[in-house]
Amino acid sequence: MSTYTTGDIAKRCHVSVRTVQYYDRQGILRPSQMSDANRRVYTDEEVKKLKLIIVLKELGCSLKDIKLLLRNEETLKTLSSMLKVKEDELQQDINKKENVVKRIKEVRKYFNKTSISPITHLYDIDHIMKESLNLKSIRKKLWLATGIVGIIQYTGLVASIVTKEKEPFLSVTPVTIIYALVLTYYYKNNVSYLCPNCQNVFNPNTLDFIKAQHTPKTRKLTCPDCHETHFCIEVPKNEEQC
């Protein structure tokens, strides 16, 4: 039967000598015997045990769990139950971290790397983020109304093609234009814009609003406070700004 010193078993299982000594002190990896020189002697049985401990540690088991499993010589059924608990705990931790990452990404949209605003503005940003949930209903109404405009325009176009007359399409054109202007007015009067540089919330004039390059949630505008041009973030207009 092969025997190993503390250094030998550590090398064989790819761990440090301190790890072996620590497991010894914790009572989960005792040496098979002590030599005449009072040195710890391990056998193949302890090698197997150490490898098992390493696997259990990799699965997230605590030393307390490992002691319980090894001391009572528990079965895989016990391990399965224990791992299910660990899995649930880890999944909860992952979900929490994913939510934190999502929140970090959302917060970072409200300021850039060169932002000159003090850290105290973070509270205002957090408040705006929570209020921005109201924009979803505004956008939903806008898309619904836009769809109606599209249907009216498409109906006029189809009618003109079928009848080979311009009148059906021309007759709905004023309606769609008026509808579009009303939608633009409604949307502009329900949103403001937050500058990512200085966090100033402002309302652009109608011309700047219409001609500005934009994405579904931002619009390229010049901030009246810091006078820098950025893709400013849409936020709901509060009552004081209305």
GULUM-515655 format. One record per atom (N, C-alpha, C): residue in one letter; x, y, z. Coordinates in steps of 0.02 Angstrom, whole numbers, plus 50000, padded with zeros to 5 digits. Example, Ala and Ser with C-alpha at 12.3 -4.5 7.8 and 13.67 -1.06 7.14 Angstrom:
2
a506604971650390/a506154977550390/a506604983550390/s506424988850354/s506844994750357/s506455000250394/
END
This chain:
242
m500424994050000/m500005000050000/m500445006250000/s500295010949955/s500685017149950/s500545021650009/t501065025250029/t500985030150082/t501235036950057/y500975042150088/y501135048850064/y501245053550123/t501695058250114/t501775063550163/t501265068950148/t501245073950189/t500775079550178/t500915082850110/g501565083850095/g501745086750031/g501555082349972/d501645075749980/d501495071049926/d500745071049910/i500325070649961/i499605070349948/i499345076949920/a499655082449943/a499455088949916/a499625089449842/k500225087149823/k500435087349753/k500005082749711/r499845076849737/r499455071949700/r498745074449686/c498475078249732/c497785080749724/c497755088049701/h498335090849684/h498375097649656/h498095102949704/v498275102349767/v498095107449816/v498725109449854/s498675114649894/s499255116849933/s499325112649997/v499935112750023/v500065109350087/v499635112450142/r499545119050140/r499135122350190/r498405119850188/t498165118350128/t497475115750121/t497415109050156/v497905104650145/v497895098050178/v497925098950254/q498365103450276/q498425104650348/q497775107550377/y497455111850339/y496825114850362/y496275109550369/y496225105250318/y495715099850321/y495855095150380/d496495094250395/d496685090050453/d496435093250518/r496565099850524/r496345103350585/r495585103450592/q495245103550535/q494505103550536/q494215096650548/g494635091650547/g494415084850563/g494085081150505/i494185083350443/i493875079850387/i494395075950346/l495035076750361/l495555072850326/l496105071150375/r495985066150416/r496485063950464/r496995059350430/p497635059650451/p498125055050423/p497985047850446/s498215043150406/s498105036150424/s498485034350487/q499085037350494/q499495035950553/q500035041350559/m500385041250614/m500945045750625/m501595041650622/s502095044350590/s502735040750585/s503125041250650/d503675037650653/d504095037850713/d504375044850725/a504435048650670/a504685055450675/a504115060450686/n503535057650704/n502935061750718/n502695065550657/r502785062450598/r502535065450536/r501895061850514/r501465065550482/r500835062750459/r500945058250399/v500615052650400/v500675047750345/v499965046550317/y499905047350251/y499265046250217/y499305040350171/t498735037250157/t498705031450112/t498245033150053/d498155028250009/d497715029149951/d497005030749973/e496815028250031/e496145029550056/e496045037050070/e496555040250098/e496515047450111/e496545051450046/v496915048749997/v496945052049931/v496235052349901/k495885046649903/k495195046449878/k494745051249916/k494845051449982/k494435055750024/k494565063150008/l495195064849998/l495365071849982/l495065073849914/k495105069249866/k494815070649800/k494055071649805/l493735067749849/l493015068449860/l492865075249892/i493275077249940/i493195083749972/i493245089349921/i493735088749876/i493835093849825/i493225094449779/v492945088649759/v492345088649717/v491765091949753/l491675090249817/l491125093049856/l491205100649864/k491835102849873/k491965110049878/k491795113549812/e491965110349756/e491815113249691/e491065113749679/l490685109449712/l489955109549706/l489635114449755/g490045118049792/g489795123149837/g489645120849907/c489835114749924/c489705112249992/c490175115650042/s489895117350099/s490305120350152/s490665114850190/l491155116750231/l491505111750272/l491025108250319/k490535111950343/k490025108950387/k489645103550351/d489465104950288/d489105099950247/d489545093850235/i490175095150219/i490645089750204/i490755085350265/k490825088450323/k490895084650385/k490305079950395/l489705082650384/l489095078750393/l489075072850346/l489245074050283/l489225068750232/l489735063250246/l490345065350265/l490875060450275/l490815056750342/r490615060450393/r490575057450460/r490035052050463/n489465053350432/n488905048650435/n488875043950375/e489395044650331/e489425040450271/e488755040650234/e488525046750221/e487875047650188/e487885045050116/t487295043950089/t487225041550020/t487155047349972/l487145045749907/l487045050849856/l486355054049861/k485885050449892/k485215053349902/k485255059449947/t485645058850000/t485735064550045/t486085070250009/l486605068449970/l486975073449932/l486515076949882/s486065073149850/s485605075949802/s485165081249834/s484905079749893/s484475084549929/s484865090749947/m485485089749969/m485915095249989/m486075099749929/l486225096449873/l486405100249812/l485805104049785/k485205101349793/k484595104849771/k484525111349809/v484655111149874/v484625117249915/v485145122249890/k485755119649877/k486295123949853/k486115127049786/e485825122949742/e485625125349676/e485115131049681/d484625130149725/d484115135349734/d484425141749762/e484875141049810/e485205146849839/e485625150549786/l485995146749746/l486405149749694/l485975153249641/q485415150049623/q484975153049573/q484685159649598/q484505159849662/q484265166049692/q484805171349690/d485415169349705/d485975173949704/d486105176549634/i486065171949585/i486155173849514/i485615178849493/n484995177449513/n484435181949495/n484545188949525/k484775189049588/k484905195549620/k485455199349583/k485985195649566/k486555198949531/k486345201249461/e485935197249427/e485695199249361/e485275205649365/n484865206049418/n484465212049428/n484905218149443/v485445216949481/v485915222449495/v486255224749431/v486475219949389/v486805221549326/v486325225549281/k485695223249278/k485185226649238/k485085233749262/r485065234549328/r484975241249357/r485575245749344/i486175242849348/i486785246749334/i486775249249262/k486595244849216/k486565246749145/k486065252349133/e485485251849168/e484975256949160/e485215263649188/v485535263449247/v485775269649279/v486305272949235/r486755268949206/r487315271749167/r487065275349104/k486465273849082/k486185277349024/k486055284649039/y485985286349103/y485795293049122/y486385297749132/f486985295349126/f487575299749129/f488155296549091/n488595300749066/n489165298149029/n489805298549071/k490355296249041/k490995295849078/k491255302749098/t491065307949061/t491325314649075/t490825319049111/s490305315949139/s489785319749173/s490085324049229/i489865330249232/i490135335049281/i489695335749343/s489145332149345/s488665332849400/s488925329449464/p488725331949522/p488925328849586/p488575322249597/i488845318149640/i488575311449654/i487865311849682/t487695317449712/t487025318149741/t486475317849689/h486655318849625/h486155318449571/h485915311349560/l486255306549590/l486055299549581/l485345298449609/y485185301849663/y484505301149691/y483985303549641/d484125309249608/d483655311949558/d483595307249500/i484155304249480/i484145299449425/i483715293449443/d483805291049504/d483415285249527/d482665286849525/h482485292849547/h481785294949547/h481515295249475/i481915298049430/i481705298649360/i481625291749329/m482075287149346/m482025280349319/m481365277049338/k481175277949401/k480545275049425/k479945278249391/e479985284849381/e479445288449348/e479395286649274/s479965284649245/s479985283149174/s479565277049155/l479355273249204/l478915267549190/l478255270049160/n478075276349175/n477455279249148/n477505280349073/l478125280849048/l478215281948976/l477975275948935/k477965270148965/k477755264148928/k477035264948904/s476605267448947/s475905268348927/s475835273748874/i476245278948879/i476235284348829/i476455281648762/r477005277848762/r477255275048699/r476755270048670/k476425266248713/k475935261348689/k475365264848653/k475125270348683/k474585274248651/k474825277148585/l475455279448584/l475725282448523/l475765277348467/w476025271348483/w476085266148431/w475405263948406/l474915263648450/l474235261848431/l473945267048383/a474035273448401/a473795278848358/a474165278948291/t474815277648293/t475205277448231/t474965271848186/g474775266248216/g474505260648177/g473865262548142/i473435266448177/i472805268648147/i472945273248088/v473425277748096/v473615282248041/v473855278147981/g474255273147995/g474515268847941/g473965265247904/i473465262947942/i472895259347910/i472505264147865/i472385270247890/i472015275147850/i472395276647785/q473045277847792/q473455279447734/q473485273647685/y473575267647711/y473615261647669/y472955260447633/t472395261647668/t471735260747637/t471645265447579/g471845271747588/g471795276647533/g472235274747474/l472835272147489/l473285270147435/l473005264247395/v472745259347431/v472455253447397/v471845255447355/a471435259847383/a470845262147346/a471045265847283/s471575269747286/s471815273347226/s472075268447174/i472415263247196/i472685258247149/i472115254447116/v471625252447156/v471055248547129/v470635252647080/t470485258847099/t470065263147057/t470465266847004/k471125266647011/k471575270246966/k471425277746967/e471235280147025/e471085287247035/e471515289847093/k471705296147090/k472115299147143/k471695301347203/e471045302547190/e470625305547242/e470625301747309/p470545295047308/p470525291547373/p471145292747417/f471725292547384/f472345293547422/f472415300847444/l472255305447397/l472305312547413/l471805314647467/s471235311247468/s470725313147517/s470925311247589/v471325305947596/v471525303947664/v472175307247685/t472535310247637/t473175313347654/t473105318847706/p472635323547698/p472555328747750/p472405325747819/v472005320447819/v471825317247883/v472445314447917/t472865310947877/t473475307947906/t473965313247930/i474005318847892/i474455324247912/i474225327347978/i473585328747983/i473305331648044/i473405326848103/y473265320448090/y473345315248141/y474065315048165/a474535315348117/a475245315148135/a475455321148176/l475195327048158/l475355333148196/l475075332748267/v474475330148273/v474165329448339/v474575324548383/l474795319048352/l475195314148388/l475855317148411/t476175320948366/t476805324148383/t476715329048441/y476185332948438/y476035337748491/y475915334148557/y475525328748554/y475365324848614/y475995321948645/y476425319048603/y477025315848628/y477505320948657/k477615326448621/k478075331548645/k477855334448712/n477205334948721/n476945337948783/n476905333048841/n477135326948830/n477145322048883/n477845319548901/v478345322048865/v479025319948880/v479495325948888/s480005324948927/s480555329648933/s481195325748917/y481765329148919/y482395325748902/y482925327148955/l483295321948972/l483815322449022/l484495322348988/c484895327549002/c485575327948974/c486035323049011/p486375318448975/p486815313649008/p487455316749035/n487585323149016/n488195326349040/n488085329949107/c487535333749112/c487425337649173/c486785335749209/q486405330949182/q485785328449211/q485235333749215/n485305339149177/n484775344149173/n484185341349133/v483585342249159/v482975340049124/v482675346149090/f482575345649026/f482335351448988/f481825349448935/n481495354648907/n481005353548854/n481225357348792/p481405353748738/p481625357048677/p481035360548642/n481195365448599/n480645368448561/n480405363548508/t479835364948480/t479515360248433/t479945358748373/l480265363948345/l480675362948285/l481265358348300/d481615359548355/d482185355248375/d481945348148388/f481355347548418/f481065340948434/f480945337048370/i480655340248320/i480465336848258/i481065334848216/k481545339448210/k482105338248164/k482685334148196/a482655333148261/a483215329748295/a483255322348276/q483865320048268/q483985312848258/q483785309348322/h483465303548315/h483215300248376/h483195292748371/t483165289648429/t483055282448436/t482395281748473/p482145275548485/p481515274948521/p481505278148590/k482085278948622/k482085281648691/k482545287648700/t482875290048647/t483315295848654/t483215300548594/r483465306648602/r483425311548548/r484055315948552/k484375317148495/k484995320948493/k484825328448498/l484975331248557/l484795338148571/l485365341848605/t485345348448602/t485835352548637/t485535354848703/c485885353248757/c485635355048823/c485685362548834/p485155365848855/p485175373048867/p485585375048929/d485765370148969/d486145371549030/d486895371149019/c487135365348995/c487855364448984/c488055365748911/h487545366548867/h487645368148796/h488025362748757/e488005356648783/e488305351048746/e487755347048711/t487945344048654/t487465340248615/t487575332848627/h487055329448648/h487075322248662/h486415319148642/f486415312448642/f485785308848636/f485465309048705/c485005313748715/c484685314748780/c484125309648790/i484025307848852/i483575302348869/i482865304948882/e482375301648852/e481685303548864/e481475301748935/v481175306548968/v480895305449035/v480195308449036/p479755305949080/p479075308749083/p479085315949108/k478685320149078/k478645327149099/k478245327549163/n478525330849213/n478155331549276/n477665337349271/e477245337849322/e476705342849320/e476975349949317/e477545351249349/e477825357949350/e478065360049281/q478245355149239/q478505356749173/q477945357249121/c477345354749138/c476795354749090/c476535361749078/
END
